[in-house]
Amino acid sequence: MQCWICASPASGVCRFCGRAVCRDDAKNHVFVLEVYPADGKLYGLAVEDALYCGVCKPKAEPVKMDFLEAPDSGPPKKVTKSTPTE
């Protein structure tokens, strides 16, 4: 595998986009592994120095993923042995 930036042998891949990077071009960036509620507050597990290529642009704010939601087709159908498959 070659570095995305300089084409020398890669040492790892960016945690955010998967681009291969060598030791000279690799950077660090905070990566949040998980967020969970506790005691009425939100806590997070994070890696302070995750491998980062410096090319991609991780978003600081969440991105809405409407395209992943199924269209609303009403309540789910009850499945029985006689229900035909679609």
TIMI-2910 file (N, C-alpha, C, CB; in pm, 1 decimal, decimal comma, always signed):
<rs>
+----------+----------+----------+----------+----------+----------+----------+----------+----------+----------+----------+----------+------+
!      n_x !      n_y !      n_z !     ca_x !     ca_y !     ca_z !      c_x !      c_y !      c_z !     cb_x !     cb_y !     cb_z ! resn !
+----------+----------+----------+----------+----------+----------+----------+----------+----------+----------+----------+----------+------+
!    +84,8 !   -116,6 !     +0,0 !     +0,0 !     +0,0 !     +0,0 !    +89,9 !   +123,7 !     +0,0 !    -96,8 !     -0,7 !   +122,2 !  Met !
!    +47,8 !   +225,7 !    -74,8 !   +126,8 !   +348,0 !    -85,3 !    +54,5 !   +465,5 !    -19,8 !   +156,8 !   +379,7 !   -232,3 !  Gln !
!   +133,6 !   +558,4 !    +28,6 !    +79,6 !   +679,8 !    +89,4 !     +1,1 !   +759,4 !    -14,4 !   +192,9 !   +766,2 !   +149,6 !  Cys !
!   -116,6 !   +805,3 !    +25,0 !   -203,1 !   +884,0 !    -62,9 !   -135,8 !  +1015,6 !   -103,1 !   -337,8 !   +912,2 !     +6,1 !  Trp !
!    -52,6 !  +1069,1 !    -16,4 !     +5,5 !  +1201,0 !    -37,2 !   +136,5 !  +1195,3 !   -116,8 !    +29,5 !  +1267,9 !    +96,6 !  Ile !
!   +229,0 !  +1106,2 !    -79,6 !   +361,5 !  +1106,9 !   -143,3 !   +397,6 !   +977,6 !   -216,1 !   +465,6 !  +1134,5 !    -40,1 !  Cys !
!   +314,8 !   +877,0 !   -209,3 !   +334,1 !   +748,2 !   -276,8 !   +445,6 !   +661,8 !   -217,8 !   +363,1 !   +772,3 !   -421,1 !  Ala !
!   +499,4 !   +698,7 !   -102,3 !   +596,8 !   +611,2 !    -36,3 !   +519,0 !   +500,2 !    +35,8 !   +688,3 !   +692,4 !    +65,0 !  Ser !
!   +587,3 !   +397,8 !    +86,4 !   +515,2 !   +290,9 !   +155,2 !   +433,6 !   +345,4 !   +273,9 !   +614,1 !   +183,6 !   +203,9 !  Pro !
!   +309,7 !   +301,1 !   +284,5 !   +220,4 !   +349,0 !   +390,6 !   +245,9 !   +273,7 !   +520,5 !    +73,2 !   +333,6 !   +348,5 !  Ala !
!   +223,3 !   +341,7 !   +630,9 !   +238,7 !   +281,9 !   +763,1 !   +105,0 !   +261,4 !   +833,0 !   +328,2 !   +368,3 !   +848,8 !  Ser !
!     -0,5 !   +323,5 !   +783,9 !   -131,4 !   +311,2 !   +845,9 !   -238,6 !   +374,0 !   +759,1 !   -131,4 !   +375,3 !   +983,7 !  Gly !
!   -361,9 !   +372,5 !   +809,9 !   -473,4 !   +431,7 !   +734,7 !   -546,7 !   +533,2 !   +822,5 !   -571,9 !   +321,3 !   +685,0 !  Val !
!   -598,5 !   +635,0 !   +758,8 !   -672,7 !   +739,5 !   +826,8 !   -797,0 !   +680,9 !   +891,6 !   -710,5 !   +851,8 !   +729,2 !  Cys !
!   -820,0 !   +712,9 !  +1017,2 !   -936,2 !   +662,9 !  +1092,5 !  -1066,8 !   +718,4 !  +1037,6 !   -923,3 !   +699,0 !  +1240,5 !  Arg !
!  -1061,4 !   +828,9 !   +967,4 !  -1181,3 !   +897,1 !   +921,3 !  -1220,9 !   +860,3 !   +778,8 !  -1161,5 !  +1044,7 !   +930,7 !  Phe !
!  -1123,7 !   +844,4 !   +689,4 !  -1158,0 !   +818,8 !   +548,6 !  -1097,2 !   +691,1 !   +491,8 !  -1114,1 !   +934,5 !   +464,6 !  Cys !
!   -996,4 !   +634,4 !   +558,4 !   -935,3 !   +510,8 !   +511,0 !   -819,5 !   +528,5 !   +414,4 !  -1037,7 !   +428,6 !   +446,5 !  Gly !
!   -777,6 !   +652,7 !   +388,0 !   -662,0 !   +673,5 !   +300,4 !   -535,7 !   +622,3 !   +369,5 !   -646,9 !   +824,2 !   +263,2 !  Arg !
!   -448,2 !   +560,2 !   +291,8 !   -321,0 !   +512,7 !   +344,5 !   -225,4 !   +631,1 !   +358,0 !   -260,3 !   +402,5 !   +252,8 !  Ala !
!   -147,7 !   +633,0 !   +466,3 !    -50,0 !   +740,0 !   +487,1 !    +80,3 !   +683,2 !   +542,9 !   -106,7 !   +847,6 !   +582,3 !  Val !
!   +190,0 !   +748,2 !   +509,9 !   +320,7 !   +709,0 !   +563,0 !   +344,0 !   +782,7 !   +695,7 !   +435,4 !   +740,7 !   +460,1 !  Cys !
!   +452,2 !   +748,0 !   +763,6 !   +483,2 !   +812,1 !   +892,5 !   +509,0 !   +961,7 !   +878,2 !   +604,6 !   +745,6 !   +956,1 !  Arg !
!   +569,6 !  +1002,9 !   +768,1 !   +602,2 !  +1144,8 !   +749,5 !   +477,8 !  +1230,5 !   +727,2 !   +697,1 !  +1161,5 !   +631,7 !  Asp !
!   +377,9 !  +1175,9 !   +659,4 !   +257,4 !  +1253,2 !   +627,6 !   +144,4 !  +1234,7 !   +728,1 !   +208,2 !  +1215,5 !   +491,4 !  Asp !
!   +154,8 !  +1136,9 !   +815,5 !    +48,6 !  +1109,7 !   +912,9 !    +36,0 !  +1223,8 !  +1013,3 !    +75,7 !   +977,6 !   +986,6 !  Ala !
!    -87,4 !  +1251,5 !  +1051,0 !   -118,0 !  +1352,7 !  +1152,0 !   -206,2 !  +1288,1 !  +1258,7 !   -188,7 !  +1478,0 !  +1088,1 !  Lys !
!   -234,3 !  +1360,0 !  +1364,4 !   -322,5 !  +1312,2 !  +1471,4 !   -447,7 !  +1398,0 !  +1477,1 !   -249,8 !  +1313,8 !  +1608,1 !  Asn !
!   -558,2 !  +1336,8 !  +1517,5 !   -685,4 !  +1408,5 !  +1531,3 !   -767,8 !  +1334,6 !  +1635,6 !   -762,7 !  +1418,5 !  +1393,4 !  His !
!   -847,5 !  +1406,5 !  +1710,8 !   -934,7 !  +1344,4 !  +1810,7 !  -1044,4 !  +1264,7 !  +1740,7 !   -996,7 !  +1451,7 !  +1904,5 !  Val !
!  -1071,0 !  +1143,5 !  +1789,8 !  -1177,1 !  +1058,8 !  +1735,4 !  -1267,4 !  +1014,9 !  +1850,3 !  -1118,0 !   +934,6 !  +1659,7 !  Phe !
!  -1397,5 !  +1041,4 !  +1839,2 !  -1493,5 !  +1001,5 !  +1942,3 !  -1541,2 !   +860,8 !  +1911,3 !  -1613,9 !  +1100,9 !  +1949,9 !  Val !
!  -1513,5 !   +767,7 !  +2001,8 !  -1553,3 !   +628,0 !  +1982,9 !  -1700,5 !   +607,1 !  +2013,5 !  -1469,1 !   +536,6 !  +2070,7 !  Leu !
!  -1747,4 !   +666,4 !  +2123,6 !  -1884,4 !   +643,4 !  +2167,0 !  -1928,1 !   +755,7 !  +2259,6 !  -1897,7 !   +506,8 !  +2237,1 !  Glu !
!  -2056,4 !   +788,7 !  +2253,8 !  -2116,1 !   +886,6 !  +2344,2 !  -2229,6 !   +816,5 !  +2417,1 !  -2167,2 !  +1014,6 !  +2267,1 !  Val !
!  -2238,1 !   +837,7 !  +2547,8 !  -2342,9 !   +771,9 !  +2624,9 !  -2391,2 !   +864,3 !  +2736,9 !  -2291,9 !   +637,8 !  +2683,1 !  Tyr !
!  -2519,1 !   +851,5 !  +2773,7 !  -2572,4 !   +932,2 !  +2883,7 !  -2545,4 !   +864,9 !  +3018,8 !  -2724,0 !   +955,1 !  +2865,0 !  Pro !
!  -2516,8 !   +945,6 !  +3119,3 !  -2500,0 !   +897,4 !  +3255,8 !  -2519,5 !  +1015,4 !  +3350,2 !  -2359,4 !   +831,0 !  +3276,3 !  Ala !
!  -2597,1 !   +994,7 !  +3454,5 !  -2621,9 !  +1098,4 !  +3554,4 !  -2678,8 !  +1225,9 !  +3491,9 !  -2493,3 !  +1130,5 !  +3628,9 !  Asp !
!  -2759,8 !  +1212,3 !  +3386,6 !  -2820,6 !  +1327,9 !  +3322,3 !  -2726,5 !  +1408,6 !  +3234,1 !  -2876,8 !  +1416,3 !  +3425,3 !  Gly !
!  -2607,0 !  +1358,4 !  +3210,7 !  -2508,7 !  +1427,0 !  +3126,5 !  -2462,5 !  +1331,4 !  +3017,4 !  -2387,5 !  +1477,9 !  +3210,8 !  Lys !
!  -2401,1 !  +1386,3 !  +2913,2 !  -2343,4 !  +1303,6 !  +2808,0 !  -2193,4 !  +1290,3 !  +2829,8 !  -2373,2 !  +1363,1 !  +2668,6 !  Leu !
!  -2144,8 !  +1168,0 !  +2822,6 !  -2003,1 !  +1139,5 !  +2835,1 !  -1956,8 !  +1072,0 !  +2707,7 !  -1973,7 !  +1051,3 !  +2959,2 !  Tyr !
!  -1830,1 !  +1081,9 !  +2678,1 !  -1779,2 !  +1019,5 !  +2557,3 !  -1646,3 !   +950,9 !  +2580,2 !  -1765,5 !  +1121,4 !  +2448,4 !  Gly !
!  -1625,9 !   +845,5 !  +2503,6 !  -1496,0 !   +778,8 !  +2500,2 !  -1427,5 !   +826,0 !  +2373,6 !  -1509,5 !   +621,0 !  +2504,3 !  Leu !
!  -1308,3 !   +879,0 !  +2387,4 !  -1239,8 !   +936,8 !  +2272,1 !  -1093,6 !   +894,2 !  +2267,7 !  -1249,9 !  +1089,1 !  +2275,3 !  Ala !
!  -1040,2 !   +893,5 !  +2147,4 !   -897,6 !   +871,3 !  +2125,8 !   -839,5 !  +1007,0 !  +2089,1 !   -869,9 !   +762,1 !  +2013,0 !  Val !
!   -743,7 !  +1051,5 !  +2165,0 !   -689,8 !  +1186,0 !  +2145,8 !   -600,1 !  +1196,7 !  +2022,6 !   -612,3 !  +1228,0 !  +2268,6 !  Glu !
!   -534,1 !  +1088,0 !  +1986,1 !   -436,3 !  +1095,3 !  +1877,3 !   -459,2 !   +988,5 !  +1769,9 !   -296,1 !  +1081,6 !  +1933,4 !  Asp !
!   -580,8 !   +980,7 !  +1719,3 !   -611,3 !   +885,8 !  +1611,8 !   -537,8 !   +926,1 !  +1484,0 !   -764,4 !   +879,0 !  +1586,4 !  Ala !
!   -498,2 !   +828,4 !  +1404,5 !   -426,8 !   +854,9 !  +1279,7 !   -517,7 !   +929,2 !  +1182,4 !   -376,2 !   +723,1 !  +1216,5 !  Leu !
!   -466,7 !  +1037,6 !  +1126,4 !   -543,2 !  +1126,8 !  +1039,3 !   -457,2 !  +1163,9 !   +919,0 !   -589,3 !  +1254,7 !  +1116,2 !  Tyr !
!   -515,4 !  +1159,7 !   +799,5 !   -439,7 !  +1186,4 !   +676,4 !   -413,5 !  +1335,0 !   +652,5 !   -513,8 !  +1129,3 !   +557,9 !  Cys !
!   -497,8 !  +1422,9 !   +704,1 !   -482,9 !  +1565,8 !   +679,7 !   -549,8 !  +1611,3 !   +551,6 !   -338,1 !  +1601,8 !   +675,4 !  Gly !
!   -601,6 !  +1516,9 !   +472,0 !   -667,6 !  +1550,0 !   +345,8 !   -819,1 !  +1558,6 !   +366,0 !   -633,3 !  +1445,0 !   +237,4 !  Val !
!   -875,6 !  +1460,6 !   +431,3 !  -1021,0 !  +1459,6 !   +451,6 !  -1059,0 !  +1566,1 !   +554,6 !  -1069,9 !  +1318,6 !   +497,9 !  Cys !
!  -1187,0 !  +1596,7 !   +560,7 !  -1235,8 !  +1701,4 !   +650,3 !  -1346,0 !  +1647,0 !   +740,3 !  -1287,2 !  +1822,3 !   +569,8 !  Lys !
!  -1308,6 !  +1586,1 !   +854,2 !  -1411,3 !  +1537,4 !   +947,5 !  -1500,5 !  +1653,5 !   +992,6 !  -1345,6 !  +1468,5 !  +1070,8 !  Pro !
!  -1629,4 !  +1631,0 !   +995,8 !  -1726,4 !  +1734,4 !  +1032,4 !  -1728,3 !  +1753,7 !  +1183,6 !  -1867,6 !  +1697,5 !   +981,3 !  Lys !
!  -1738,8 !  +1878,0 !  +1225,9 !  -1747,5 !  +1908,9 !  +1368,7 !  -1889,0 !  +1887,1 !  +1421,1 !  -1703,5 !  +2053,3 !  +1394,9 !  Ala !
!  -1986,6 !  +1896,2 !  +1333,8 !  -2126,8 !  +1880,5 !  +1371,7 !  -2184,5 !  +1755,3 !  +1307,0 !  -2209,0 !  +2004,9 !  +1331,1 !  Glu !
!  -2284,3 !  +1693,6 !  +1370,3 !  -2348,2 !  +1575,5 !  +1310,5 !  -2413,3 !  +1609,1 !  +1176,4 !  -2453,2 !  +1517,5 !  +1406,5 !  Pro !
!  -2417,5 !  +1510,2 !  +1089,1 !  -2477,9 !  +1525,6 !   +957,1 !  -2605,5 !  +1442,6 !   +952,9 !  -2379,0 !  +1482,5 !   +843,7 !  Val !
!  -2716,1 !  +1503,7 !   +909,7 !  -2843,3 !  +1432,8 !   +902,4 !  -2837,1 !  +1327,5 !   +792,4 !  -2959,9 !  +1531,2 !   +877,2 !  Lys !
!  -2885,0 !  +1207,3 !   +820,7 !  -2878,9 !  +1094,2 !   +728,1 !  -3017,6 !  +1052,2 !   +682,1 !  -2808,1 !   +976,0 !   +793,5 !  Met !
!  -3094,8 !  +1147,7 !   +629,8 !  -3230,9 !  +1119,4 !   +584,1 !  -3237,0 !  +1006,7 !   +482,7 !  -3291,5 !  +1243,1 !   +524,4 !  Asp !
!  -3136,9 !   +996,9 !   +397,8 !  -3139,4 !   +898,4 !   +290,3 !  -3132,9 !   +754,8 !   +341,2 !  -3025,2 !   +923,4 !   +196,0 !  Phe !
!  -3095,4 !   +735,5 !   +467,7 !  -3091,6 !   +600,2 !   +523,4 !  -3226,2 !   +554,9 !   +578,6 !  -2987,8 !   +592,8 !   +632,4 !  Leu !
!  -3316,9 !   +647,7 !   +598,7 !  -3447,6 !   +612,8 !   +652,9 !  -3535,6 !   +554,3 !   +543,7 !  -3514,9 !   +735,7 !   +715,9 !  Glu !
!  -3610,7 !   +450,5 !   +579,8 !  -3704,3 !   +389,7 !   +485,1 !  -3823,8 !   +482,6 !   +469,3 !  -3749,7 !   +247,6 !   +532,8 !  Ala !
!  -3882,6 !   +486,6 !   +349,8 !  -4002,0 !   +568,9 !   +332,4 !  -4114,0 !   +516,5 !   +422,4 !  -4047,1 !   +570,0 !   +183,6 !  Pro !
!  -4193,6 !   +607,9 !   +474,9 !  -4301,5 !   +569,3 !   +565,4 !  -4411,4 !   +499,4 !   +486,9 !  -4358,0 !   +692,5 !   +640,1 !  Asp !
!  -4427,1 !   +371,3 !   +511,1 !  -4528,2 !   +292,6 !   +439,7 !  -4637,1 !   +245,2 !   +535,2 !  -4463,1 !   +171,9 !   +369,6 !  Ser !
!  -4654,5 !   +317,5 !   +644,5 !  -4758,0 !   +280,5 !   +740,2 !  -4704,5 !   +180,7 !   +841,0 !  -4879,5 !   +222,8 !   +668,3 !  Gly !
!  -4796,6 !   +126,0 !   +921,8 !  -4754,0 !    +30,6 !  +1024,5 !  -4703,5 !    -98,8 !   +960,6 !  -4870,0 !     +0,3 !  +1121,4 !  Pro !
!  -4614,2 !   -170,7 !  +1028,6 !  -4562,3 !   -294,5 !   +972,6 !  -4672,1 !   -398,7 !   +956,3 !  -4451,1 !   -349,3 !  +1060,3 !  Pro !
!  -4657,8 !   -480,6 !   +853,2 !  -4754,8 !   -586,4 !   +828,0 !  -4729,7 !   -702,4 !   +922,5 !  -4748,2 !   -633,4 !   +681,6 !  Lys !
!  -4837,2 !   -769,0 !   +961,4 !  -4824,6 !   -888,6 !  +1043,1 !  -4787,3 !  -1003,8 !   +948,4 !  -4958,4 !   -918,9 !  +1123,3 !  Lys !
!  -4679,8 !  -1071,2 !   +980,3 !  -4632,0 !  -1178,9 !   +896,3 !  -4685,2 !  -1310,6 !   +946,3 !  -4480,3 !  -1181,1 !   +891,6 !  Val !
!  -4746,8 !  -1385,5 !   +855,6 !  -4796,5 !  -1519,2 !   +887,4 !  -4741,1 !  -1616,8 !   +785,3 !  -4952,3 !  -1523,2 !   +889,3 !  Thr !
!  -4767,0 !  -1744,4 !   +804,6 !  -4719,5 !  -1843,9 !   +708,1 !  -4785,1 !  -1826,4 !   +572,8 !  -4745,3 !  -1984,3 !   +759,6 !  Lys !
!  -4904,3 !  -1766,3 !   +570,8 !  -4973,1 !  -1750,0 !   +444,3 !  -4946,1 !  -1614,8 !   +377,8 !  -5120,2 !  -1767,3 !   +465,2 !  Ser !
!  -4863,6 !  -1528,5 !   +441,2 !  -4831,4 !  -1397,8 !   +382,7 !  -4737,5 !  -1418,8 !   +265,0 !  -4767,1 !  -1302,2 !   +488,7 !  Thr !
!  -4776,1 !  -1371,2 !   +144,5 !  -4686,3 !  -1389,6 !    +30,1 !  -4562,5 !  -1300,1 !    +44,4 !  -4760,3 !  -1358,5 !   -102,7 !  Pro !
!  -4450,7 !  -1349,2 !     -3,6 !  -4328,9 !  -1268,0 !     -1,6 !  -4330,0 !  -1173,0 !   -118,7 !  -4202,5 !  -1356,3 !     -5,1 !  Thr !
!  -4275,9 !  -1054,2 !    -97,9 !  -4276,7 !   -953,1 !   -203,1 !  -4143,4 !   -944,4 !   -268,3 !  -4316,2 !   -818,3 !   -149,1 !  Glu !
+----------+----------+----------+----------+----------+----------+----------+----------+----------+----------+----------+----------+------+
</rs>
